[in-house]
């Protein structure tokens, strides 16, 4: 499992995990539900860059996060541009990018253990219906940690195909699926060996 957290002393790092997760949820709702113009969508995206500066990361880390989701953003932009028009396409794609960047800022500045603790407290009422809050929180943290792993797999496949002069095709998706399933099996074995699963 790749650790997303990067240690630091910025004001964003020092903010409580619960506050950051609540702010993420609130800002994601605002970005999703409030109507936007091209200008406000662009301002929202620029605000995420400001947040990365505030966290002490700068534009390179911000750009890397954008680069990691480039294919998803390109797919969204093109399909929405065809069916909805290019202005709605820009607005919707910018909103999605802003939400993902906000989530990245939270995971980069918050240790996984702190996020699990917060999620456990939030999910504590689920005990009444027989659901273990710790397992749910742990599963969510594993899901978050798996995202960059799968992104790394995709980058490796792309680099291997480029080195051989082969174009990406449907087989690349199958290869990515196989690598992801193997990683899931390895993770399951590791959790079982530790008595967690």
N, C-alpha and C positions, 0 to 999 in steps of 0.2 A: 504494500500500500504506500503510495506517495504522500508524504506530508505536505500539505498545502501551506501551512503556517510559516511565515517568515518573521523572525523576531525583530523587534524594534521598540523605540521609545516614543513614537508619535502619539498625538492626542487620540488618534483612531485606535492605535494599539491599546492604549490605556483605558478606553471606554469599556464598560461592562459588556459581557457577551450578550446578556439579555436585552440590553438597550440596543445593541447593534442588530440583533435578530428582529426585534420589534420594529426598528427603523426600516430595515430591509423589507419587511412585510408591508408596512405602511406605504413606503415609496413605490413598491411594486404595484400596489393597488392604485395609487395615484397615477402612475404611468400607464396602467392598463385601462382604467375606467374613465379618466377625465379626457375629454376631447382635446386634441392637439392640432396645432398648425405646423407647417414646415419649420417655422422659426422656433417654436417652443420645443419641438422634437430635437432640433439641433442644440438648443440650449441645455436640454436634459442630458444629451450625450456629452456636451462640454463640461457639465457639472460633474460627471463621473471622472473625467480627467482631473478636475480640481480635487476630487476626493482622493485620487491616487497620489497627487502631489502632497495633500495634507497627511497622507499615511507614510510619506517619505519614499515613495517608489518612483515617481516621475513618469515621463511619457513612454519610455522603452517598455516598462512592465505593462502599461496600459495597452500599447500597440501589440504586444505579444498576446494579450488576452483576445484582442480583436482578431489577430491572425489565426488563433486556434479555432475560432468559430467562423472563419471566412466562408467555408463552403455552405454552411447553414444560412448565413446572412445573404450570400449570393443567390441561393435557391429561393429564399423568401423574397428578395428584392425583384428577381426576374419574374417569378410566377405572379406576384401581386402587381407588378408593373404591367404585365400582359392583361390581367383580368380586371384590375381596379384602376389602373392609371399610375403614372410615375410619382405623382405627389403623395397619394395615399401609401404607395409602396415605400417611399422614403420615410414617411411618418411612422408606419408600423414597424419597419425594419430598425429604425433608430430607437423606438421604444423597447423592442426586444433586446437589442444590443445594450441599452442602458440598464435594463433589469439584470442581465447576465453579468455585466461589469460591476454592478452593485454587489451581487452575490460573490463575485470574485474578490472584491475588496474586503468583504466580511471574512471569507475563508482565509485570505492572506494575512489578516491581522488578528485572527482569533484561534487559539489552540483548539484542536478537536475535542479534547477533554472538557473544556469549558462549554463548548456547544452542546455536548452530550448532557452535561449537568443541567443546563438551562432547559433543554428539550425534555429531560426527565421530569423536571418540576412542572412544566406545562402539561405534560401528558399524564401526570399522576392520577387525575380522576378516572383514567381508563382502567385502573385497578379494579374498580367496582364491577366491570363487565369481564374480568378475567384476563385482561391484556397487560403484559409486563412492560411498563414504560421504559425501562432500561434497554430492553431488546429492540423496541421501536426506535428509540433514540440512536442506539448503536447502528441499526440498519440504515437509518438516514445518513449518519456520518460516513458509513462505508460507501453509500451511494454517491455522496459528494466527492469522496476521495477517489472513486473509480472513474470519474469523468476525465481527469487529466491522463489517467492510465490509458484509457481507450483512445484519447486524442494522440497520445504518444505512439500507440499501435498504428493508427492511421498514418501518422507521419512516417513511420518506418516502412510501411507498405508503399507509400508514395515514393520515398527515396529509392527503395529497391527497384520499383518499376521504372523510375527515371534512369537509374544506373544501367538498366538492361535495355533502355530504349523502347520500352513497352508502354503502351497507353493504358490508363486505368479503365477498367470495364467492370461488368457484373462480378467477375471472379474476385476482384479486390474486396467487394462486400462480403463474399463468402469467407475469404481469408481473414478479414477483420472479425467476423462472427466467431470463427474457430479460435482465433487468438484470445478473444474476450471470454469465451467459454472455458478455455484452458486456464486463464487467469482466475476465473471464478472458482474452478475446481481446486486450484492451488490455494486460494484464499480459504475455501471451505476446509481443506485438509489442515491448514495452519490453525484455524479456529477450533477445529475438533481436537487437535493435539494439545491445545491449551485449555480444553474443557469448556469452551465458550459456546460452541454450536450444539 
